[in-house]
Amino acid sequence: MYYIGIDVGGTNIKAGLVDEEGTVLCRAQTPTLAQRPGEEIGADIGRLAKAVAEDSGVPHSEIHSVGIGMPGACSDETGCVLYTANINFSRFPLREAVQKEIRLPVHLGNDANCAALGEYYMLPEKTENLVFITLGTGVGGGLIIGGKLYTGFNGIAGEVGHIMLRHGGEACGCGRRGCWEAYASVTALIRQTRAFAEAHPESAVAKSCGENFEHLSGKTAFALARQGDTDAAKIVETWIGYVADGIVDMINIFQPRLLLIGGAISREGDMLLQPLRQIVEAEMYKSRVPQTEIRIAALGNDAGLIGAAFLGKQS
């Protein structure tokens, strides 16, 4: 059996035909042009699904379903996108729009939930309980409980970036103050690096950012820390501490067999993972039972697409 996965982002819509082993056999993409009417975007998603189905040469009867991962809140029960921050969907009947272009069952899911599902199905060993955290513009998450994606009664569970880290703290895009995302996202790391550079204009950190901060990214502090710069190492250490604070909460609440960390910053590998594990080991609730294993997620940019494809496996 085969599955079509659609990964909808603010810039591009990516599609792929995926087999049972998680191999992406055929790909296509198109610009999102996110401010267009929802009807136009929905039609493009449907046409993209149809294109990968036809280009793959796989018989239509062997394609199980289409799964769509969205950066926002979705209802697979109703087939509607409830809300997205950067795409022109609000209570939009996306399933209906897609099925005008391709006659297959259509499932909807949040993009971070889809990434969690993709990582879950592609694990070398199977486990029934997993927490996936993605560190990027925000902090996203997905929960696998008892082998099933947990989305809550309303379909939007897993918004882990909005647990409270500091009461009355940094402003968050959600409207609250002190959310984990406001401290542990890559956006927050960039802000923290810039704040240090502005306060210490003669530092190596400031010089590496460029005169107008044009070279500043989430990699800046990590790259300098690797070169032995102590200021950058302190920035990285502080940020990893914020990441660890939320991960300790995730482990204490869910006690998953695995906790996986994704997002481009996860490519920092052991420089991120080793101190993170040390902090979590020191801070989490102690008991005489097996403990959660923390790993870097394996699928990279394909996690969301593969997970979206496999939404049909969960139905």
C-alpha positions as CSV (number, residue, x, y, z in Angstrom):
1,M,0.0,0.0,0.0
2,Y,1.1,3.6,-0.7
3,Y,0.3,6.9,0.9
4,I,0.5,10.5,-0.2
5,G,2.0,13.0,2.2
6,I,1.6,16.8,1.9
7,D,3.8,19.2,4.0
8,V,2.3,22.7,3.9
9,G,4.7,25.5,4.9
10,G,4.5,29.2,4.7
11,T,6.8,29.2,1.6
12,N,6.3,25.9,-0.2
13,I,3.8,23.0,-0.3
14,K,5.7,19.7,-0.6
15,A,4.2,16.4,-1.6
16,G,5.5,12.9,-1.8
17,L,4.3,9.3,-2.5
18,V,5.5,7.1,0.4
19,D,5.6,3.3,0.6
20,E,5.0,1.2,3.7
21,E,8.7,1.4,4.6
22,G,8.7,5.2,4.6
23,T,10.6,5.6,1.3
24,V,9.6,8.7,-0.6
25,L,9.2,7.4,-4.2
26,C,8.1,10.6,-6.0
27,R,8.1,14.2,-5.0
28,A,6.7,17.5,-6.2
29,Q,6.3,21.0,-4.7
30,T,4.8,24.4,-5.5
31,P,5.0,27.8,-3.8
32,T,2.4,28.3,-1.1
33,L,1.7,32.0,-1.8
34,A,0.2,32.1,1.6
35,Q,-1.9,35.2,1.4
36,R,-4.1,33.8,-1.4
37,P,-7.7,32.7,-0.7
38,G,-7.9,29.3,1.0
39,E,-9.8,27.9,-2.0
40,E,-6.8,28.5,-4.3
41,I,-4.3,27.0,-1.8
42,G,-6.6,24.0,-1.2
43,A,-6.9,23.4,-5.0
44,D,-3.1,23.5,-5.3
45,I,-2.7,20.9,-2.6
46,G,-5.2,18.7,-4.3
47,R,-3.5,19.1,-7.7
48,L,-0.1,18.4,-6.2
49,A,-1.4,15.2,-4.6
50,K,-2.8,14.2,-8.0
51,A,0.5,14.9,-9.7
52,V,2.6,12.7,-7.5
53,A,0.0,9.9,-7.8
54,E,0.1,10.1,-11.6
55,D,3.9,10.6,-11.9
56,S,4.7,7.7,-9.7
57,G,3.0,5.2,-12.0
58,V,1.4,3.5,-9.0
59,P,-2.2,2.3,-9.6
60,H,-4.8,4.6,-8.0
61,S,-6.3,1.5,-6.2
62,E,-3.0,0.9,-4.3
63,I,-2.9,4.4,-2.8
64,H,-4.5,4.3,0.6
65,S,-5.0,8.0,1.4
66,V,-3.7,11.6,1.4
67,G,-2.4,13.1,4.6
68,I,-1.8,16.8,5.1
69,G,0.4,18.4,7.7
70,M,-0.4,22.0,8.5
71,P,1.3,24.7,10.7
72,G,-1.7,25.2,12.9
73,A,-4.8,23.7,14.4
74,C,-6.7,21.1,12.3
75,S,-9.7,18.8,12.9
76,D,-9.4,15.5,11.2
77,E,-12.9,14.7,12.3
78,T,-14.4,17.6,10.3
79,G,-11.7,17.9,7.7
80,C,-11.2,21.6,8.5
81,V,-8.2,23.7,9.2
82,L,-9.2,25.7,12.2
83,Y,-6.4,28.2,12.4
84,T,-3.0,29.0,11.0
85,A,-0.9,32.0,11.8
86,N,0.7,32.6,8.4
87,I,-1.6,30.9,5.8
88,N,-5.0,32.2,4.8
89,F,-7.0,29.4,6.4
90,S,-9.6,29.9,9.2
91,R,-12.2,27.2,9.7
92,F,-11.5,26.2,6.1
93,P,-12.9,22.9,4.7
94,L,-9.6,21.7,3.3
95,R,-10.6,18.0,2.9
96,E,-13.5,19.0,0.7
97,A,-11.2,21.3,-1.4
98,V,-8.6,18.5,-1.9
99,Q,-11.2,15.9,-2.8
100,K,-12.4,18.0,-5.7
101,E,-9.0,17.2,-7.3
102,I,-8.3,13.7,-6.1
103,R,-10.7,11.0,-5.0
104,L,-9.0,9.6,-2.0
105,P,-9.6,9.7,1.8
106,V,-7.9,12.8,3.2
107,H,-6.6,13.2,6.7
108,L,-5.4,16.4,8.4
109,G,-2.8,16.9,11.1
110,N,-0.6,19.6,12.8
111,D,2.9,19.7,11.2
112,A,4.7,18.9,14.4
113,N,2.3,16.1,15.2
114,C,3.0,14.7,11.7
115,A,6.8,14.9,12.3
116,A,6.3,13.0,15.5
117,L,4.3,10.3,13.7
118,G,6.9,10.0,10.9
119,E,9.7,9.6,13.5
120,Y,7.6,7.0,15.3
121,Y,6.9,4.8,12.3
122,M,10.6,4.9,11.2
123,L,12.2,4.0,14.5
124,P,14.6,1.0,14.2
125,E,12.9,-0.4,17.3
126,K,9.3,0.0,18.2
127,T,8.0,1.8,21.3
128,E,4.5,2.7,22.3
129,N,5.3,6.0,23.9
130,L,7.3,8.9,22.5
131,V,7.6,12.7,22.8
132,F,8.9,14.7,19.8
133,I,10.2,18.2,20.3
134,T,11.1,20.5,17.3
135,L,13.2,23.5,18.0
136,G,12.9,26.2,15.3
137,T,11.1,29.5,14.8
138,G,9.0,28.3,17.8
139,V,9.0,25.1,19.9
140,G,6.6,22.5,18.6
141,G,5.8,19.0,19.8
142,G,4.0,15.8,19.1
143,L,2.9,13.0,21.5
144,I,2.7,9.3,20.8
145,I,0.8,7.5,23.6
146,G,0.0,3.8,23.3
147,G,1.2,3.8,19.7
148,K,-1.3,6.5,18.7
149,L,-0.9,10.2,18.0
150,Y,-2.4,12.0,20.9
151,T,-4.2,15.2,19.8
152,G,-6.7,15.7,22.7
153,F,-10.4,16.0,22.5
154,N,-10.3,19.0,20.1
155,G,-7.3,18.0,17.9
156,I,-4.8,20.5,19.1
157,A,-2.9,18.8,21.9
158,G,0.9,18.9,21.7
159,E,1.4,22.7,21.9
160,V,4.3,22.1,24.2
161,G,6.1,25.4,23.4
162,H,3.4,27.2,25.4
163,I,4.0,25.6,28.8
164,M,5.0,28.3,31.3
165,L,8.7,28.6,32.0
166,R,9.0,32.0,33.6
167,H,5.9,33.8,35.1
168,G,5.7,37.3,33.6
169,G,8.8,36.6,31.5
170,E,9.6,37.2,27.8
171,A,6.7,38.0,25.5
172,C,5.6,35.1,23.3
173,G,3.9,35.2,20.0
174,C,0.8,33.5,21.5
175,G,0.1,36.6,23.6
176,R,1.3,35.2,26.9
177,R,4.6,36.0,28.7
178,G,7.2,33.4,29.8
179,C,6.4,30.5,27.5
180,W,9.0,27.9,26.9
181,E,9.1,28.9,23.2
182,A,10.1,32.4,24.2
183,Y,13.3,31.0,25.7
184,A,14.1,27.8,24.0
185,S,13.3,28.4,20.3
186,V,16.0,29.2,17.8
187,T,14.3,32.6,17.5
188,A,15.0,33.0,21.2
189,L,18.6,31.9,20.8
190,I,19.1,34.5,18.0
191,R,17.6,37.1,20.3
192,Q,19.9,36.1,23.2
193,T,22.9,36.2,20.9
194,R,22.0,39.6,19.6
195,A,21.5,41.0,23.1
196,F,24.9,39.9,24.1
197,A,26.5,41.3,20.9
198,E,24.8,44.7,21.5
199,A,26.0,44.8,25.1
200,H,29.5,43.8,24.1
201,P,30.3,45.3,20.8
202,E,34.0,44.4,21.0
203,S,33.4,40.7,21.5
204,A,34.0,38.0,18.9
205,V,30.2,37.3,19.1
206,A,29.4,40.9,18.0
207,K,32.0,40.8,15.2
208,S,30.7,37.6,13.9
209,C,27.2,38.9,13.7
210,G,28.1,41.6,11.2
211,E,27.6,45.4,11.5
212,N,23.9,45.2,10.9
213,F,23.5,41.6,12.3
214,E,23.2,40.3,8.8
215,H,25.3,37.2,9.6
216,L,23.4,36.4,12.9
217,S,21.7,33.0,13.0
218,G,21.0,30.2,15.4
219,K,24.4,28.7,14.4
220,T,26.4,31.8,15.4
221,A,27.0,31.1,19.0
222,F,27.4,27.3,18.4
223,A,30.1,27.9,15.7
224,L,32.1,30.3,17.9
225,A,31.8,28.0,21.0
226,R,33.3,25.2,18.9
227,Q,36.2,27.5,18.2
228,G,36.7,28.0,22.0
229,D,35.1,31.4,22.5
230,T,34.0,31.5,26.1
231,D,31.3,34.2,25.6
232,A,29.6,32.1,22.9
233,A,29.9,29.0,25.0
234,K,28.0,30.8,27.8
235,I,25.3,31.8,25.4
236,V,24.9,28.2,24.3
237,E,25.0,26.9,27.8
238,T,22.3,29.3,28.9
239,W,20.1,28.5,25.9
240,I,20.5,24.7,26.4
241,G,19.5,25.2,30.0
242,Y,16.2,26.7,28.8
243,V,15.7,23.8,26.4
244,A,16.4,21.4,29.3
245,D,13.9,23.1,31.6
246,G,11.0,22.2,29.3
247,I,12.2,18.7,28.5
248,V,12.4,17.9,32.2
249,D,8.7,18.9,32.4
250,M,7.9,16.7,29.4
251,I,9.6,13.7,30.9
252,N,8.1,14.2,34.4
253,I,4.6,14.4,32.9
254,F,4.7,11.7,30.2
255,Q,7.6,9.4,31.1
256,P,8.0,8.5,27.4
257,R,10.4,5.6,26.4
258,L,12.0,8.1,23.9
259,L,12.2,11.8,23.6
260,L,13.4,13.0,20.2
261,I,14.7,16.4,19.3
262,G,14.2,17.8,15.8
263,G,14.6,21.0,13.9
264,A,17.7,22.3,12.1
265,I,19.5,23.2,15.3
266,S,19.5,19.5,16.2
267,R,22.3,19.1,13.6
268,E,24.6,20.5,16.3
269,G,24.5,16.9,17.5
270,D,26.5,16.1,20.7
271,M,27.3,19.8,21.4
272,L,23.6,20.1,22.1
273,L,22.8,16.6,23.3
274,Q,25.5,15.9,25.8
275,P,25.0,19.0,28.1
276,L,21.2,18.6,27.6
277,R,21.3,15.1,28.9
278,Q,23.4,16.1,31.9
279,I,21.0,18.8,32.9
280,V,18.0,16.6,32.4
281,E,19.6,13.8,34.4
282,A,20.3,16.2,37.3
283,E,16.9,17.9,37.3
284,M,14.3,15.3,36.5
285,Y,12.2,13.4,39.1
286,K,14.2,10.5,40.3
287,S,12.9,7.0,40.8
288,R,14.2,3.4,40.6
289,V,12.8,2.7,37.2
290,P,14.1,2.9,33.6
291,Q,14.6,6.4,32.4
292,T,13.7,8.2,29.2
293,E,16.3,8.1,26.4
294,I,16.9,11.4,24.7
295,R,18.0,11.3,21.0
296,I,18.3,13.5,18.0
297,A,15.4,12.8,15.5
298,A,16.5,10.9,12.4
299,L,14.3,12.0,9.5
300,G,15.3,15.7,9.2
301,N,13.2,17.7,6.7
302,D,11.3,14.6,5.6
303,A,9.7,13.9,9.0
304,G,6.6,16.0,8.4
305,L,6.0,14.7,4.9
306,I,6.4,11.0,5.9
307,G,4.3,11.5,9.0
308,A,1.6,13.3,7.1
309,A,1.5,10.4,4.7
310,F,1.1,7.9,7.6
311,L,-1.9,9.8,9.1
312,G,-3.9,7.2,7.2
313,K,-2.3,4.4,9.2
314,Q,-3.8,5.9,12.3
315,S,-7.4,5.9,11.1
